[in-house]
Amino acid sequence: MIEAVISDFGGVITLPLHQAFARAHEEMGVPLTALGDAMKLAASRADEPPLFKLERGQLTDPEFMAIMQAAISEVVGREVQLDNYGERLMRELRANEPLLEYYGALKARGVRLAILTNNVREWQPRWMPLLPDGLFELIVDSGFEGVRKPEPEIYERTLSRLGLAAHQCAFVDDLEVNVVAARELGLHGVWFRSTEQTIADLDSVFRT
């Protein structure tokens, strides 16, 4: 029996992240494609992508932004300022209201709800207001944990804090690699591709 749903935040509880990134980059006057190219450039010069270290809290937001500012400037061939980038991005996030309504209905039926997110420590105060008060009993944010999805330990910590076994939980994420890792640990993984599909898949999990 499924007793809890563990949900990703960005791209699941929010509308697709690329929409927020696109709006933020339009405001900055920097092509969104430059971000992806800069990420690849920065990753090629390090032992692992700097984003991973940011999401584990091993890099601060200012340290990461300095790396990305240099990389994006190199990609576009001009100096680019990334001042307040996180604030811009968080301001552009939009809540996925239909999914939140569905989660609310699950909670009313007694299903427990948690969030497991790869995120940035310094950004938490900016995105938390998107969550309805009292809907989620637990938030596990990689920026405070030192581990990130799809590393097994962060799923295990979430299960431990809920006091539940993997088979008692459904896990929802918009990145397939994170869902695969969850399934390998025994969770009922749902790969988010649209709100309607995800609700249907979760309903199916609850019927099994």
C-alpha positions in Angstrom: 0.0 0.0 0.0 1.3 3.4 -1.0 1.4 5.7 2.1 3.4 8.7 0.7 4.3 10.5 -2.5 7.8 12.0 -2.7 7.8 14.7 -5.3 10.5 16.7 -7.1 10.0 20.5 -7.0 11.3 22.3 -10.2 9.5 21.1 -13.3 6.9 19.1 -11.4 5.4 21.3 -8.6 6.4 24.2 -10.9 5.6 24.6 -14.6 8.4 23.5 -16.9 11.7 25.0 -15.8 12.7 25.9 -19.4 9.9 28.4 -19.4 11.3 30.2 -16.4 14.9 30.1 -17.8 13.6 31.5 -21.1 11.9 34.4 -19.4 14.9 35.1 -17.2 17.3 35.1 -20.2 15.1 37.2 -22.3 15.1 39.8 -19.5 18.9 39.6 -19.3 19.4 39.8 -23.1 21.4 36.5 -23.2 20.4 33.6 -25.4 19.2 30.6 -23.5 21.3 28.4 -25.7 24.4 30.1 -24.2 23.5 28.7 -20.8 23.7 25.1 -22.0 26.9 25.8 -23.9 28.4 27.4 -20.9 27.4 24.5 -18.6 29.2 22.1 -21.0 32.3 24.4 -21.2 32.5 24.6 -17.4 32.0 20.9 -17.0 34.8 20.2 -19.4 37.2 22.1 -17.2 36.3 20.4 -13.9 36.2 16.9 -12.4 32.4 17.0 -12.6 29.9 19.6 -13.6 30.0 22.6 -11.2 26.2 22.4 -11.1 26.4 19.1 -9.2 28.7 20.7 -6.6 26.3 23.6 -6.3 23.4 21.3 -5.7 25.3 19.5 -3.0 26.1 22.7 -1.2 29.8 22.2 -2.1 29.9 25.4 -4.0 28.1 28.6 -2.9 25.8 30.4 -5.2 28.3 33.3 -5.7 31.1 30.8 -6.4 29.0 29.0 -9.0 27.8 32.2 -10.6 31.4 33.4 -11.0 32.2 30.2 -12.9 29.1 30.6 -15.1 29.5 34.3 -15.7 33.0 33.6 -17.1 31.8 30.7 -19.2 28.8 32.5 -20.6 30.9 35.5 -21.4 33.3 33.3 -23.3 30.5 31.6 -25.2 28.8 34.8 -26.3 32.0 36.7 -26.9 31.2 39.6 -24.6 31.1 40.3 -20.9 27.9 39.1 -19.3 26.8 40.0 -15.7 24.8 37.3 -13.8 24.0 39.6 -10.8 20.8 38.3 -9.1 20.5 35.4 -11.5 18.9 33.2 -8.9 16.5 35.9 -7.9 15.5 36.4 -11.5 14.9 32.7 -12.1 12.9 32.2 -8.9 10.8 35.2 -9.7 9.8 33.5 -13.0 8.7 30.2 -11.5 5.0 29.4 -11.7 3.3 26.9 -9.5 1.7 23.8 -11.2 -1.7 24.4 -9.7 -3.5 21.4 -11.1 -0.9 19.0 -9.7 -0.9 20.8 -6.3 -4.7 20.4 -6.2 -4.3 16.7 -6.9 -1.6 16.4 -4.2 -4.1 18.2 -1.8 -6.7 15.7 -2.6 -4.3 12.9 -1.9 -3.4 14.5 1.5 -7.1 14.7 2.3 -7.3 10.9 1.8 -4.4 10.4 4.2 -1.5 10.2 1.8 1.6 11.8 3.2 3.6 14.2 1.0 7.2 15.1 0.8 9.6 17.0 -1.5 12.9 15.7 -2.6 14.7 18.4 -4.7 18.1 19.0 -6.2 18.4 22.7 -5.4 20.5 25.6 -4.3 20.9 26.3 -0.6 20.7 30.1 -1.0 17.6 29.9 -3.2 15.3 28.1 -0.7 13.7 31.2 0.8 12.7 32.3 -2.7 10.9 29.1 -3.8 9.4 27.9 -0.6 6.5 30.5 -0.8 5.2 28.7 -3.9 4.2 25.8 -1.6 0.8 25.7 0.0 1.0 26.0 3.8 1.1 22.6 5.5 0.8 20.5 2.3 4.2 18.8 2.5 5.4 17.4 5.8 9.0 17.0 4.7 11.4 18.8 2.4 14.7 17.3 1.6 16.9 19.8 -0.3 20.2 18.6 -1.7 21.8 22.0 -1.0 21.7 21.2 2.7 22.4 17.5 2.4 25.7 17.2 0.7 24.2 14.6 -1.7 21.9 14.9 -4.7 19.7 12.8 -6.9 20.3 10.3 -8.4 22.7 9.4 -5.6 21.1 6.6 -3.5 21.8 8.2 -0.1 19.5 11.2 -0.6 16.5 8.8 -1.3 17.5 6.7 1.7 17.6 9.8 3.9 14.1 10.8 2.7 12.7 7.4 3.4 14.3 7.3 6.9 12.9 10.7 7.8 9.4 9.6 6.7 9.9 6.3 8.6 8.7 4.4 5.6 10.0 1.6 3.4 10.7 2.2 -0.3 7.8 0.1 -1.5 5.4 2.2 0.5 6.3 5.4 -1.4 5.7 6.8 -4.9 8.4 9.1 -6.3 7.7 11.7 -9.0 10.5 13.5 -11.0 10.8 15.1 -14.4 14.3 13.7 -15.0 14.2 10.0 -16.0 17.6 9.3 -14.5 16.3 10.2 -11.0 13.2 8.0 -11.5 15.4 5.1 -12.6 17.5 5.5 -9.4 14.4 5.6 -7.3 13.0 2.4 -8.9 16.3 0.6 -8.3 15.8 1.3 -4.6 12.3 -0.1 -4.6 10.2 3.1 -4.9 7.3 3.3 -7.3 8.8 5.7 -9.8 6.7 8.1 -11.9 8.4 10.0 -14.7 6.8 13.4 -15.0 6.2 14.4 -18.7 2.9 16.2 -18.3 0.5 16.9 -15.4 -2.3 14.8 -16.9 0.0 11.8 -17.5 1.5 12.0 -14.0 -1.9 12.1 -12.3 -3.0 9.1 -14.3 0.3 7.2 -13.5 -0.1 8.0 -9.8 -3.7 6.9 -9.8 -2.5 3.6 -11.4 0.1 3.2 -8.7 -2.5 3.6 -6.0 -4.7 0.9 -7.6 -1.9 -1.7 -7.5 
